[in-house]
Amino acid sequence: MKKTDGKRKKSVKAAKVLAFSAAALKILETASRELNYLAFKAAPRASLTKGAAEPEHLKRGNVSGYCTGDRNAERAILIFGGSFDTAYNTVVKYGKLFPDCFVCAFDYYGCGKSGGKMRLATMKMTAEDAADAVLSMFPADKVTVMGYSYGCGMAAYLASQKEVSRLILVAGYRDSADLYNIYTPVFYGSLKIIISQNIDVKSYAKDCRCPAFIIGSRKDRQLGERIQQGLAKCFPCCDLRIFEDIGHRYYFHDERVIRYIRSIIGGDYDDHRTS
């Protein structure tokens, strides 16, 4: 009888430990997600460099964004930036790198001048509404969608839903676990089930309607080479370019990356596809 009671007590204790651990992980997952959202809601405005033009406000329906304003450009780039890259900051930081293109970005619903509440469903709505805005001005074969880091999720989602020319992902990820594991490396295997608002890029990739180009680096300590290789395998049509020596924050500071992206946008890789 005593042995039975002892086993029962151990089982109860183990169940309590598991319940506590699950609750702690759920709190950690929620906190990680809300911190990602806060990066867009509370991001300070980027400073313009001397002589740079102020981004032009762009609004369609309820979604709000900014652009370089050159509607007469031959091509357009819709960019989903990384953490702290609000629509304004995105155009300030990346618009000048592609002077021959109409460059634009939109704030997720719940951020900036885009009303509502930020969550996965409304992020997807932002991506689709942003695409409709750009596609009302440019034909699909002239529109490139680009994502950087956190923004790769919605860039890939958009490419699975809308007809665009090409998709470029810089330092992408396979799902939200890759993002959360940067700082709290616990979301592996069955523990991923705890993630309730999962940005599941690998599932979007399967339905991607255009050629995809993935850029990574062996020196990227946040979303490194292994993750990029795994992500590339999820796309039906993808080119993968891994650089040797670029840190996560420095892709757009490297002329090699800029030249490569410009060549993709310009159509130099239209006949260069791998699957």
N, C-alpha and C positions, 0 to 999 in steps of 0.2 A: 504493500500500500504506500509506504514511504517513497519507494522508487518511482511509483506512478505519479505521486504528488510532485516529486522532484522534476520529473520529465515535463509535467504540465507547467510548472513554474518557469522552466527553461524555455518552453515553447512560447509562453506568454511574454517573457522578457525579449525573446528574439523578435516576436511580432511587434512589440513596442519599439524596438530599435529600428526595424524596417520601416514602420510607420513614421517615426521621427525623421529618419533619413530621407524618406520620400517627401515629407513636408518641407524639410530643409532644402532639398533640391528644387522643389517647386518654387519656393521663395527666391532661390538663387536664379532660376530661369526667368521668373517674372521681373526681378530686378535688372537682369541683363537686358531684357527686351525694353524695359522702360528707360534705361540709360541710353540705349540706342536711339529711342524716340526723342529723348531730351536733347541729344546732340544736334538734332535738327530744329527743335522748338526754341532752344536757348542759345543757338550759335551766334557769336558776334559777327557783325557785318565786316566783310573783307575790305581792306583799304585799296583804293585805286592807285595805280602807279602814276607818276607824273605824266600828264599828257594823255592818259587813257580816257576813252569815252565812257560815259555813264551808261550802264546797260539799260535797255528800253523795257519798260513794263509790258507784259504780254498777258492777256486774259481771254479765256474762252469759257463761257458758261461760268461754272463755279471754281474752276481751276485757274490758279494764278502763277505766273512765272516771269522770267526775264529773257531777253535775247540780245544779240549784237545789233539787230535792227536792219541788217542788209537783206531785205526780201528779194532783191534782184540777183542774189548769188545763185550759182548753178546748182549747188548742193546744200543740204541741211544736215545738221548733226543734233540729235536730241540726246542730251547727256543726263545720266543719273549719277550724281557724285557720291563720294564717301561721307563718312561722319563729318558733321559741321559744314558740309557742302549744301547749304540752302540754294535755292534757285539763283538768287543774286550772286552768292559767293562762287557758284559753279561757273557762271558766265564770266565773272571777273577773272577767275583763275585760269580757265581753259579756253575761253573765247579767243583770246589773242594768239593762241597757238595754231589756230586754223583760220587765218584771215580771209581765205577765199570762200569760206562757207558761212551760211546762216547758222549760228550756234545758239541753242536755247536749252532751257531747263525749267522745270515746274516744281513748285513746292507741294509736298504731299498734303492731302487733306488733313487739316488739323495743325498745319504749320504755315507760317508766313501769312499771306493774304488768302490762302486757300482754306475756307471754313470747314468745320466738321471736327471729327475725332480721328486721330492717327491710330490705325490698326491695320492688320494685314489686308482685310477686305477693302478698306478705303485706299490703301497703297496701290492695290491692283486697279482700282477705279482711276486713281491719279494717272497711272501708266497708260491706260486706255484713252482717257480723256486728253492727255498730253499728246498722244499719237494722233488722235483725231484733229487736234489743233494744227499740228505740223503738216499732216497729210491734206489739210484743206488749203495749204499754201504751196506744197511741193508734191510732185508725183512720187509714188512709192519707190521707184527705182533710183531716186535721187536722195533718199533719206537713209542716213546711217544712225543706228541706235548704239550708244556707247554707255557702258557702266564701269564704274571704278569702285572696288572694294564693296562696301555695303550696297551701293547702287546697282551692282551686277544682278541682284535678285530681280528687281523690277524691270531692268533692261531685258533680261532673258524672258521674263513673263510676257512683256510686250511683244517680243519677237515670236512668241508662241501663239499670239492672238491676232496680230495685225501683219499685213503685208508691208515689209520694208526691204531695203536693198541688202543690208548686211548688219551683223551684230558684232560689236567689239567689246570684249570683257577684259578689263585690266585688273589683275589680282582678284579673281572671282572666288566663289565658294560653292560647295555642293548643297548645303542646307544650313539652317541657322546654327546647328551644332558646331560647324566649323568656326562661326563667328564667336560663339560663347566660349569655345575652348581656347581662344587666344589668351584669355585672362583667367578662366576657371576650367582647366582641362579635365572635366568629369563627364561630359556628355558623349559617351561612347556606347555602342552596342544597344542593349535593351533600354538603357537610361534615356535614349533619345525620345522615347515615347512620352516623356514628361513635357516636352516642348509643345505647347498648344498653338502657338502662332508661327508655325514653321515656314520659313521662306525656302521652299523646296526647289531649288534651282535645277537639280538633276531631273525632276519630273517635268519642269517647263522645257528643258532642253530637248526632250524626246519629241516635242511638238513644234520645235523651232522651224519657222517657215523660210528661213534664209540661211546663207552660209555664215558660220560663226568663226571668229578669230579670238583666241585666248592668249593673253600676254601674262607672263609670270617671271619670276627671278629666283635663282638658287639662294640669293642672299635675303630674300623676303622672309623674315622671321614670324610674320603673322599669318599670311596666307601663301605658303610657299609652293615649291615645285611639285611636291607630291599631290597636293590638293588640286593644282591646275591640271596635272596629268589625269587625275580621276575625273575631274569635271569635263575635260575634253572628250573622254570616252562616252559621255552621255549624249553628245550631239550627233545627229545623223550626218552632218557635214561640217567639219571643223579643221582649222589650221591652228597649231599650237606653237608659240614662240617663247622659249625660255631664255632669258638673259642671265649672265653669270653674276653680276655684281650690283644690282639695284635694290636698295632697301624699300620697304613697303611705301614709305611716304614720298619716294623720289622718282617714280616712273615718269611723271610729267615734267621733271626737271632734266631728263636725259634726252639728248638730241636723237639718239638711236631709236628710242621709242616713238618720238614725235615723227621722225621720218617714216618709220614703219606704218604708223597709223595713217599718215597722210597718203602713203602709197595705196593702202587698202581703200580709203575713201575715194581716191582718184581712179580706182578700177584696175590697178596694176595686178591684182590677184584674182581677177574675175575668172581666169582659166586655171587657177592653181588651187585645186580642192583635194582634200584628203577626207576619208570617212572612217 
